[in-house]
Amino acid sequence: MFSSLKDKVGQVLLPGDEFSFQADDTISLSGPVKPEKMVCGPGLRRSGDRLLVCKSGVLRHKPPNMFWMDSQQRRYVPVKGETVIGIVTVKSGDVFKVDFGGSEQASLSYLAFEGATKRNRPNVQVGDLVFAQFLVANKDMEPELVCVDSVGRANGMGVFGSGGLLFTVSLGLVRRLLAPHSDVLQDLQQLFPCELVVGMNGRLWVKSSSLQRTLVIANLLQSCDTMTAPQRQTLFRRVAQGAL
Amino acid sequence: MKDTPLSNCERDFLLKAIEEKKRLDGRQTYDYRKMKITFGTDFGCCFVDLGKTRVMAQVSSELVTPKESRPNEGIMFFNIELSPMASPAFEQGRQSELSVKLNRQLERCLRNSKCIDTESLCVVSGEKVWQIRVDVHMLNHDGNLMDAASIAAITALCHFRRPDVGIQGDEVTVFSPEERDPIPLSIYHMPISVSFAFFQQGTYLLVDPCEREERVMDGLLMIAMNKHREICSIQSSGGIMLLKEQVMRCSKIASIKVSEITELISKALENDKKARKAGERCGFAESMPQERITALKMDETPVEMTDVTEKANDIVHNADAPPQMVPSPVVPIPGVGQVGQGVQSTWGLEEDDEGEEEENDNSGEEQDEKVTRMEEEKLESREGDVVEISDSEEEEVVILNPEKVSKNTGYTSHHKGAAATQKRKRK
């Protein structure tokens, strides 16, 4: 089981591919027989004594026993604690409804901003962007967002200022951008100075000194989705030289 | 499911971009997106790609009794399907306002312009005529469905072959394709719809709006025209007042676009005909293997970089001036954490404060060194390359400027590393 999974690490798997839990034919007589334990991440699902792949992508492994599918999906499923960029759609009473690209809208209390009190309401309009994190995210309850951390500080979250451009990329690219020492970000840093907000729901917000530059960065990031590292580096170099 | 709402930030950005004559995908005002026409294995099946918008049209025929008012004319039937596959906002099995509008426009464009000879579809007057049915399916919605639908429909009609019929006395026999070659429809002309989006009460005009542009536009003008410059239908929606000159200009642009598209269609039809004659694998079946991993395939994005050299020059001029620093930090309004208002970002910047001083002592020499290195590079690259890259090189120097370092975290670390090595050298 373990070995069969390990063989496939780094390969493309499709929904319907399966691994079976049946033990190997040979059992070592010398050592004690330890039950194999492993952790299935997104894209792998256990069904009886089988392990099914339910997302297309590349199988990844993290020692000692974690496995997951690295996919390029675009549909976001909320997870508690993740930060996302949402669009305020409804302003009713004491909660805002926020669209974050998931299957339903999340609620955001007006008190969940730094320094907000009943008297001192935050200035949020319909259509504004908010950077917030999930307080409640499970399949049976309405997701709930907050713009404060556990000690009540904004910590970078809140309503966006004016300007900038919002666009969407795949969730895989977002994870690559947020990874420590992200090579995409390092390539981007050598181009123009810009402000970049990355939401785990695949939404990116970019603001640069001029409209043209903002557009260039947005287009570059969108095309990064499907490029290999050398392809990306040549493209970025060409843009840096103004040859494109 | 509801569609994703359009944020104020996108709206403002789009309108500002349109004022500056820029578009999201780097197109010019009057440019169409990349168009691709492919055919299915069967006759009368056509796929049209317009950027990311994708539409399929399928033509089919059936023998029916004609309408009493027109006993010797065939019947044309158009149907547009907006499936949820194209956009989550479309619902299955319900006639939305958009689908009715598209259907009406397609009917007016193709049926009312009499581009197809319906009398030739008559088999027995008053008893049997051919009904030609055109089904247009939207496969992906990224704006300008009407143009894609009209191109797909007319191309599919041109590609379609109906079975031959023989009449002996009262008996009508329909021959299979093996017995007799199927007959193409007789098409007089090819009306093609061209859409224009208007912004700011008609001040700005764009051809072939994409989905986000369609959402912020004030009005839409659709002109259906054939290559003989005859207008087949014209429709304005959105309720804006259009000047006579605007409409005239649109019709001129439409005539150019239509002649280009007609040429493309006839080329596609010709290629397909040749491929079929040669007995090669043609159409849809042929194009499938190339699109194995459709979700991960994307065409190269064109990035517009026209006036970058001027911009770089500007930056070089401005570089000598001290960088804009806020004397006292701007305190955001309580209760509102702000991003993107020029407020100093505090995300993971703390560690940069230390070591700032030691950087400053040797920053002067270091920059000299950097600049000389740059120049060396420049010389090297000049030899082989004709492309003038000096300006952008200058730009890099600006980014490296130690005074601006605090804005760019990535470089600080780099900088620090360099400083450290220099120190070591001194020792």
Interface residues (C-beta under 8 A of the other chain):
Chain A: Q72 I87 T89 D99 G101 S103 F113 E114 G115 A116 T117 N120 R121 P122 N123 Q125 G127 D128 L129 F131 C147 A154 N155 G156 M157 G158 V159 F160 G161 S162 G163 G164 L165 L166 L185 Q186 Q189 Q190 F192 P193 E195 V197 W205 K207 S210 L211 Q212 T214 L215 V216 A218 N219 L220 Q222 S223 D225 T226 V239 A240 Q241 G242 A243 L244
Chain B: M1 K2 T4 P5 L6 S7 N8 C9 E10 R11 D12 F13 K16 A17 E20 K22 L24 D25 G26 A295 L296 K297 M298 E300 T301 P302 V303 E304 M305 D307 V308 T309 K311 A312 P332 I333 P334 G335 V336 G337 Q338 V339 G340 Q341 G342 V343 S345 T346 W347 V387 I389 D391 S392 E395 E396 I399 K404 K407 N408 G410 Y411
